[in-house]
Amino acid sequence: PDLHQNVETYMYGAGFGVAVFDAFRSENPNPNVCLETGYMLALNKPLCFLKDKRLRGLQTDLGGKLYVEYDAENLDETIDQVLSEWLQDKGYEIIDAPEEQG
């Protein structure tokens, strides 16, 4: 009956998370991202912080966290690279998705 319980289940079962702070709708990050980031931090899950380069910074409570900047207007060239580097730095194996068969 509660959507957030479903989200919590996925976060609890996840090995790591990716928190994407973007500036698409406003200069303030999405409150849902902030709530879910806090939950993942409370679970002590590894978390990659991605910050849209158009944002000045993260919220005060996250100000001490290291983050990776990406260019939301140029996702194809930035997001794959920064996520791959973070995953490799944390020791995760990157497996290419199988190509779709037509």
N, C-alpha and C positions, 0 to 999 in steps of 0.2 A: 504493500500500500504506500510505501515511501520510496521515491526514486533515489534519495540520498543513500539509503541502505544498500542499494545495488552498487552505487559508486564506491561506497566504503568496502564492499566485498571485493571489488576489482583492485582497489588500492591495497587492501590487506594481502591479497594473493600475488601482487606484482613484486618482481625482484628489484625494480627501480622505477623511477618516474621521470617525466619530462614536463617541467612547468614552463609554459610559453606565455610570456608577458608581451602583449602586442599593443599597438596604438591604432588599431583599425577603427574602433568606434569612438574612442575618446583618449585623452591623455592619461586617464586613470586605468590601471589594469582591471580586468574582469574580477568581480568579487568572488565568483565561483573558483577561479584559479587560485586566489589567495586562500580560500577555505581549504581546498584540496591540498595545496602546498603545505599548509599547517598540519593537516592530518598525516601526510606522508612524513613530515619532519618528526612528528610525535611517534610515528612507527619506526623511526631511525632507518628509513629506506634511503638508498642513494638517490639523489635528485639532481638532474641537470637543469640548471636555470638558463633559459633562453630569453634574452631581452631584445626586443625590437630596437634598432639603433635610434629610432625617433623618440623613444622615451628617455627622459633625463636620467632616470635611475629607478631603483626598486623602492618599495615602501620602507619606512624607517626600520621596521622590525627585520627586514631582509637586507638592510644596508651592508652588513658585514659578510654576506654570502658572495662567493665568487660566481660570476655569471659569464655566459658567452653571448656576445652580440651577434645578431643576424640581421639581414636586410629583408624586411617583409615585402618589399617591392621587387626583390630579386631572389625569391626562395630557391629556385632551381640551382643557383650557383652557391648559395650560402648554407641552407639548412642541412643538406646531406653531409657537407664537409664538417660543420661544427658538431653534428651529432655523432658522426663516425669517429672523430677525434676524441670526443668525450667517452664514448663506449670503449674505444681501444685503451684510453688512459685508465679506465676502471677495470680493464681485464675481460671485458665481454667479447665473445666471438661474434663477428659480423657475418651473417649468412645472407647471401643474395637471394631474393625471392625468385622462385621459379618463373620462367617466362610463360605467359599465357599461350595456350594452344588455340589456334583459330579454327 
